[in-house]
Amino acid sequence: MAAGLAIATWFVRLFGAVGVSTALPYDFEPRVDGRVIFTTAALLLVSVGATAVGPCVLAVHRSKDLVPRRAWVLGGLGRRITVALQVALSIVLLSAAAGLFVGFKHLAALAIPAVGVSPTLAMEISRSETRQSADSDNRRFFEALLAALRERSEVRAVAAASYVPPTRPLGNIRFSIEGRATSTEAQTALASAVSAAAFRLLGISLVRGRLIEDRDVQNAPNVAVISTALSRRYWPNEDPIGRRIVLVGTDKPVTVIGVVADVRQPLSKDPRAEFVLYLSYHQVPWPFMTLIFAPAAEPSAAVTAVRQEVARLDSSQAAGAIQVLDELRTEWLGQPRLQTTVVTLFGVATLLLTLVGLYARVAHGVAVRAREFAIRQALGARPTDVVRQLTVEALVVVAGGVLAGLTLLPLSTRALRRVVIDAPSFDLGLAAGVACLLGLSALASTYWPARRAGRVDPAQLLKAEQ
């Protein structure tokens, strides 16, 4: 129990290292205190007592049976079923952990880093209601602000966007596609009005076509850039470049000029979370924008310059708090990282317990059947035959557990997707890899005690029993 408490303390410290308290939506500090120790000890005593009663009753019952019976190396049917269930649970947890790890890597790739310009800061600016009545006022304010900041030596680069990933967007926009008689209710995307430099500062790479540029002004043809996921959804078998869409509430068509890499709305189960439509802020001015800027030297000097320019253009305009995009990305990935870490730790712990239990059961079976193996070798059996028999007997049980785990895996995956955001779907290749890993580990756990049985000297053993 003391060793278990030491391991538990290490686990709790590991949870703290991966940011458990910051990833959860409520205050929580994991620790091992008196209540935890008392509850764990009580559960342990109950579990040990419950598991000890059954074998004792069975041993008393079998002591009255004088008929010799052939025993497996893992014991009776109940013990074999127990080992198989342990293996099945290991398959489920390890497959879930592997899938979550792959999913986390995908999420980390979709999170937007500051590419080439670091650190990148963000400041939200929302126009007051009295100044939101005219689009022209919003357009002139943000155009003047960006132009002024480009002239400031404290600012290395600056852009603006109404949706800055990985922050949460404010809503979807509906649109129709020219030439298609489809309902606009089913055609939605996250919308973001951006300036030309926003893609570079946010690290959103161009896939094909072109990005929004400074020439895409108010009187120019309306243009849009779409995400790769949006392109696959509405133009799966064709090139969307040059196609035109019409936003609901407007009558002016918008031409798709480019496709960019996907980004992800944080902690969303909506399959449309990667559907993003980027519009030129000159053509679709929004009353609220987020300034994205890279300091030329000291970040504090750049922040002061931004606040000074906002106050100079409009003394009554408030500027929001400063955020660092790298910190936003880390915070966004906190909960998926926690989920992946917890499932992985439980999966590894279950695997270790399974392998230790398998080793102990095989070693116990070898000790119980030592006389049988000695007689077999005295009658001509080779040591390799004994090792093979023991290993095959144990691996048959392991194979049954693997098959049970693979059978339960689709059900467990569906259950996991209900509680874990971005949980992956069932992946047969990944599960097969986990099964192979578990099989090799089980082979090693059964081979070494079986190898000792093959090294037994039959003459010495039988002589010692006389």
C-alpha positions in Angstrom: 0.0 0.0 0.0 2.9 2.3 0.8 4.3 1.7 -2.7 0.9 2.4 -4.2 0.6 5.7 -2.4 4.0 6.7 -3.6 3.0 5.9 -7.2 -0.3 7.8 -6.7 1.6 10.8 -5.5 3.8 10.7 -8.6 0.7 10.4 -10.8 -0.8 13.5 -9.1 2.3 15.5 -9.6 2.3 14.4 -13.2 -1.3 15.6 -13.6 -0.2 19.0 -12.2 2.7 19.1 -14.6 0.4 18.7 -17.6 -1.9 21.5 -16.4 -4.9 19.8 -14.9 -6.0 22.8 -12.8 -5.8 25.2 -15.8 -7.4 22.8 -18.3 -10.6 22.2 -16.3 -13.5 24.8 -16.3 -13.4 25.0 -12.5 -10.9 25.4 -9.7 -9.3 22.1 -8.9 -6.0 21.2 -7.3 -5.2 17.5 -7.4 -3.6 16.2 -4.2 -3.3 13.1 -2.0 -4.6 13.9 1.4 -6.1 12.0 4.4 -9.5 11.6 2.8 -8.0 10.1 -0.3 -5.8 7.7 1.7 -8.7 6.6 3.9 -11.1 6.0 1.0 -8.5 4.2 -1.0 -7.6 1.9 1.9 -11.2 1.1 2.5 -11.8 0.2 -1.1 -8.6 -1.8 -1.2 -9.7 -3.9 1.9 -13.1 -4.5 0.4 -11.7 -5.5 -2.9 -9.1 -7.8 -1.4 -11.7 -9.4 0.8 -14.1 -9.9 -2.0 -11.5 -11.4 -4.3 -10.1 -13.7 -1.6 -13.3 -15.3 -0.5 -14.0 -16.9 -3.9 -10.7 -18.7 -4.3 -10.8 -19.9 -0.7 -14.2 -21.4 -1.1 -13.2 -23.0 -4.4 -10.0 -24.4 -2.8 -12.0 -26.0 0.0 -14.5 -27.5 -2.5 -11.7 -28.9 -4.7 -9.9 -30.4 -1.7 -12.7 -33.0 -1.4 -12.3 -34.0 -5.1 -9.8 -36.8 -5.2 -10.1 -37.3 -9.0 -6.9 -35.9 -10.7 -7.6 -33.4 -13.4 -5.4 -31.7 -16.0 -4.9 -28.0 -15.1 -3.9 -25.2 -17.4 -0.9 -23.1 -16.5 -3.3 -20.1 -15.8 -5.5 -22.2 -13.6 -9.3 -22.8 -13.9 -11.9 -21.2 -16.1 -12.4 -18.3 -13.8 -8.7 -17.3 -13.8 -8.5 -17.6 -17.6 -11.6 -15.4 -17.9 -10.0 -12.9 -15.5 -6.8 -12.7 -17.6 -8.8 -12.4 -20.8 -10.8 -9.5 -19.4 -7.7 -7.7 -18.3 -6.3 -8.1 -21.8 -9.5 -6.9 -23.3 -9.6 -3.8 -21.1 -5.9 -3.1 -22.0 -6.8 -3.2 -25.7 -9.7 -0.8 -25.2 -7.8 1.7 -23.1 -4.6 1.6 -25.2 -6.5 1.9 -28.4 -8.4 4.9 -27.0 -5.1 6.4 -25.8 -3.5 5.9 -29.2 -6.5 7.4 -31.0 -6.6 10.4 -28.7 -2.9 10.9 -29.2 -3.4 10.9 -33.0 -6.3 13.3 -32.6 -4.4 15.6 -30.4 -1.6 15.8 -32.9 -4.2 16.7 -35.5 -5.6 19.4 -33.2 -2.1 20.8 -32.5 -1.5 21.0 -36.2 -4.8 22.9 -36.7 -4.0 25.4 -33.8 -2.6 28.5 -35.3 1.0 29.4 -34.4 2.7 32.7 -35.0 4.6 31.8 -38.1 7.8 33.8 -38.7 6.7 36.7 -36.4 6.9 36.0 -32.7 5.5 37.0 -30.3 2.3 38.0 -32.0 -0.2 40.0 -29.9 -3.9 40.5 -30.3 -6.2 43.3 -29.0 -10.0 43.3 -29.5 -11.6 46.6 -30.5 -15.4 46.9 -30.6 -17.0 50.0 -31.9 -19.6 51.6 -29.6 -23.3 51.3 -30.6 -23.4 54.9 -31.6 -20.7 54.4 -34.2 -21.9 51.0 -35.6 -24.8 52.5 -37.6 -22.8 53.1 -40.8 -20.5 50.6 -42.4 -18.5 53.4 -43.8 -17.6 54.7 -40.4 -16.3 51.3 -39.3 -14.4 50.9 -42.5 -12.7 54.3 -42.2 -11.8 53.8 -38.6 -10.0 50.5 -39.1 -8.4 51.6 -42.4 -7.0 54.7 -40.7 -5.8 52.7 -37.6 -4.0 50.1 -39.7 -2.4 52.8 -41.9 -1.2 54.7 -38.8 0.2 51.6 -37.1 2.2 50.6 -40.2 4.0 53.9 -39.8 4.9 53.4 -36.2 8.5 52.1 -35.6 7.4 50.2 -32.5 5.2 47.9 -34.6 6.8 45.4 -37.0 3.7 44.1 -38.7 0.0 44.6 -38.2 -3.3 43.2 -39.5 -6.9 42.9 -38.4 -9.5 40.1 -38.4 -12.9 39.6 -36.9 -12.2 36.0 -36.0 -8.7 35.2 -34.8 -8.2 31.5 -34.2 -8.1 29.8 -31.8 -10.5 32.2 -30.1 -14.2 31.5 -30.3 -16.0 32.9 -33.3 -19.3 34.8 -32.8 -21.4 32.8 -35.2 -22.1 31.4 -38.7 -23.1 33.0 -41.9 -25.4 31.4 -44.5 -24.8 31.5 -48.2 -26.0 30.1 -51.5 -24.0 28.9 -54.4 -24.7 30.3 -57.9 -26.1 27.7 -60.2 -27.3 25.4 -57.4 -30.9 25.1 -56.3 -30.1 24.2 -52.7 -31.4 25.7 -49.5 -29.1 28.1 -47.7 -30.1 26.6 -44.4 -27.7 23.8 -44.9 -24.9 26.0 -46.3 -23.1 27.7 -43.4 -19.6 28.7 -42.5 -17.7 30.7 -39.9 -17.1 34.1 -41.3 -14.1 36.4 -40.7 -13.4 39.8 -42.2 -9.7 40.1 -42.6 -7.0 42.5 -43.8 -4.4 41.4 -46.3 -1.6 40.7 -43.8 -3.8 38.6 -41.4 -3.0 35.3 -43.1 0.7 35.8 -42.7 0.5 36.9 -39.0 -1.8 34.0 -38.2 0.2 31.5 -40.1 -2.6 30.4 -42.3 -1.0 28.9 -45.4 -2.3 29.2 -49.0 -3.3 25.9 -50.6 -4.2 27.2 -54.1 -5.4 30.4 -55.7 -4.5 33.7 -54.0 -5.1 35.4 -50.8 -7.0 38.6 -50.1 -4.8 41.6 -51.0 -4.8 45.4 -50.5 -6.4 45.8 -54.0 -9.6 44.1 -52.8 -11.1 47.4 -51.7 -14.7 48.6 -51.5 -15.3 49.3 -55.1 -13.5 46.2 -56.4 -15.3 42.9 -57.1 -16.2 41.2 -53.8 -13.9 38.2 -53.1 -13.6 35.5 -50.5 -11.0 32.9 -49.5 -12.3 29.6 -48.1 -10.8 26.8 -45.9 -9.9 23.4 -47.3 -12.7 21.7 -45.3 -15.3 24.1 -46.7 -13.9 23.4 -50.2 -14.2 19.6 -49.7 -17.8 20.0 -48.3 -19.4 22.1 -51.1 -17.0 21.5 -54.0 -15.8 17.9 -53.5 -15.2 17.1 -57.1 -14.4 20.4 -58.6 -12.1 23.5 -58.2 -13.9 26.2 -56.2 -11.6 28.9 -57.6 -13.8 31.3 -59.7 -17.1 30.0 -58.3 -19.5 32.6 -56.9 -21.6 32.6 -53.8 -24.2 35.0 -52.4 -24.3 35.8 -48.7 -27.8 35.7 -47.1 -29.0 39.3 -46.6 -27.0 40.7 -49.5 -27.5 40.7 -53.3 -23.9 41.1 -54.4 -22.1 37.9 -55.5 -18.7 37.0 -53.9 -16.1 35.2 -56.0 -13.9 32.5 -54.4 -10.3 33.4 -55.2 -8.3 31.1 -52.9 -8.2 28.0 -50.6 -6.2 28.1 -47.4 -5.3 25.5 -44.7 -7.9 24.6 -42.1 -8.1 26.1 -38.6 -10.3 24.8 -35.8 -12.9 26.3 -33.6 -11.9 25.3 -30.0 -13.7 22.5 -28.2 -16.4 22.0 -30.7 -18.1 18.8 -31.7 -19.7 20.4 -34.7 -18.3 18.8 -37.9 -18.6 22.3 -39.5 -16.0 23.7 -37.1 -13.4 23.9 -39.8 -15.7 25.6 -42.4 -14.3 29.2 -42.5 -15.1 31.9 -45.1 -12.6 34.8 -45.2 -13.9 38.2 -46.6 -12.1 41.4 -47.2 -12.8 43.9 -44.3 -12.8 46.7 -46.9 -15.8 45.1 -48.6 -17.5 43.7 -45.5 -16.7 46.0 -42.7 -17.4 44.7 -39.2 -18.0 46.9 -36.1 -15.7 44.7 -34.0 -12.2 43.6 -35.1 -9.1 42.1 -33.5 -5.8 43.9 -34.1 -3.0 41.4 -34.7 0.5 42.9 -34.4 4.1 41.9 -33.9 6.3 44.2 -31.8 9.5 45.5 -33.4 11.3 45.4 -30.1 9.7 45.6 -26.7 6.1 44.4 -26.6 5.1 47.1 -24.1 6.2 49.8 -26.5 4.1 48.3 -29.3 1.1 48.0 -27.0 1.5 51.7 -26.0 1.7 52.7 -29.7 -1.5 50.9 -30.5 -3.4 52.5 -27.6 -2.1 55.9 -28.6 -3.3 55.5 -32.2 -6.7 54.3 -31.1 -7.1 57.3 -28.7 -5.9 59.7 -31.4 -8.4 58.5 -33.9 -11.3 58.3 -31.4 -10.7 59.5 -27.8 -13.9 57.7 -26.6 -13.0 54.4 -28.3 -12.0 51.6 -25.8 -9.3 49.1 -26.5 -9.4 45.5 -25.2 -6.9 43.6 -23.2 -3.7 42.2 -24.8 -3.5 38.5 -25.5 -0.5 36.5 -26.8 -1.5 34.1 -29.5 0.9 31.4 -28.4 -0.7 31.5 -24.9 -4.1 31.2 -26.4 -3.0 28.2 -28.4 -1.6 26.5 -25.3 -4.8 27.2 -23.3 -6.9 25.9 -26.2 -5.0 22.6 -26.3 -5.1 22.2 -22.5 -8.2 20.1 -22.2 -7.5 17.8 -25.1 -4.0 17.3 -23.7 -5.4 16.5 -20.3 -7.9 14.0 -21.8 -5.1 12.3 -23.8 -2.7 12.2 -20.8 -5.3 10.7 -18.4 -6.5 8.0 -20.8 -2.9 7.2 -21.8 -1.8 6.8 -18.1 -4.7 4.6 -17.3 -4.0 2.5 -20.5 -0.3 2.1 -19.6 -1.2 1.3 -16.0 -3.7 -1.4 -17.1 -1.1 -2.9 -19.5 1.5 -3.1 -16.7 -1.0 -4.7 -14.3 -2.0 -7.2 -17.0 1.5 -8.1 -17.8 2.5 -8.4 -14.1 -0.6 -10.5 -13.4 0.1 -12.7 -16.4 3.7 -13.3 -15.4 2.6 -14.1 -11.8 -0.1 -16.6 -13.0 2.3 -18.3 -15.3 5.0 -18.5 -12.7 2.4 -19.9 -10.2 1.2 -22.5 -12.7 4.8 -23.6 -13.4 5.4 -24.1 -9.7 2.2 -26.1 -9.3 2.9 -28.3 -12.3 6.6 -28.7 -11.7 6.3 -32.4 -11.0 4.2 -32.9 -14.1 6.8 -31.3 -16.2 9.6 -33.3 -14.6 7.8 -36.5 -15.4 7.2 -35.4 -19.0 10.9 -34.7 -19.4 11.8 -38.0 -17.8 9.6 -39.8 -20.3 11.4 -38.1 -23.2 9.9 -34.6 -23.6 12.4 -31.9 -24.6 12.7 -28.7 -22.6 11.6 -26.8 -25.6 8.4 -28.8 -25.7 7.5 -27.8 -22.2 8.2 -24.1 -22.9 6.1 -24.3 -26.1 3.2 -25.9 -24.3 3.2 -23.3 -21.4 3.5 -20.4 -23.8 0.8 -21.6 -26.2 -1.6 -22.2 -23.3 -1.1 -18.7 -22.0 -1.2 -17.1 -25.4 -4.5 -18.8 -26.2 -6.1 -17.0 -23.3 -4.4 -13.7 -24.4 -5.7 -14.2 -27.9 -9.2 -14.6 -26.5 -8.8 -11.3 -24.6 -7.5 -9.6 -27.7 -10.5 -10.7 -29.7 -12.9 -9.6 -26.9 -11.2 -6.2 -26.8 -11.4 -5.7 -30.5 -15.0 -6.6 -30.4 -15.8 -4.1 -27.6 -13.6 -1.4 -29.2 -16.3 0.1 -31.5 -18.8 0.3 -28.7 -16.2 1.9 -26.3 -15.2 4.4 -29.0 -18.7 5.6 -29.5 -19.1 6.0 -25.7 -15.8 7.9 -25.6 -16.9 10.3 -28.3 -19.9 11.4 -26.2 -17.7 12.6 -23.3 -14.4 13.5 -25.0 -14.2 16.3 -27.5 -12.5 15.4 -30.8 -12.3 11.7 -29.8 -11.3 9.7 -32.9 -13.5 7.2 -34.7 -12.7 3.5 -34.6 -9.4 2.8 -36.4 -8.9 -0.9 -37.2 -5.2 -0.3 -38.2 -4.5 1.5 -35.0 -6.2 -1.2 -32.9 -4.3 -3.9 -34.8 -1.0 -2.2 -33.9 -2.0 -2.0 -30.3 -3.0 -5.7 -30.3 0.4 -6.6 -31.8 2.2 -4.6 -29.1 0.1 -6.3 -26.4 0.7 -9.7 -27.9 4.4 -9.3 -28.0 4.4 -8.0 -24.4 2.3 -10.9 -23.3 4.7 -13.3 -25.1 7.6 -11.9 -23.1 5.7 -12.2 -19.8 4.8 -15.8 -20.4 8.1 -17.0 -22.0 10.4 -16.2 -19.1 8.6 -18.2 -16.4 8.0 -21.0 -18.9 11.7 -21.0 -19.8 12.5 -21.8 -16.1 10.2 -24.8 -16.3 12.2 -26.1 -19.2 15.4 -25.8 -17.2 14.1 -28.0 -14.3 16.3 -31.1 -13.7 13.7 -34.0 -13.6 16.0 -36.3 -11.5 16.7 -33.6 -8.9 13.0 -32.6 -8.6 11.7 -36.2 -8.3 14.4 -37.1 -5.8 13.6 -34.1 -3.7 9.9 -35.1 -3.5 10.7 -38.7 -2.2 
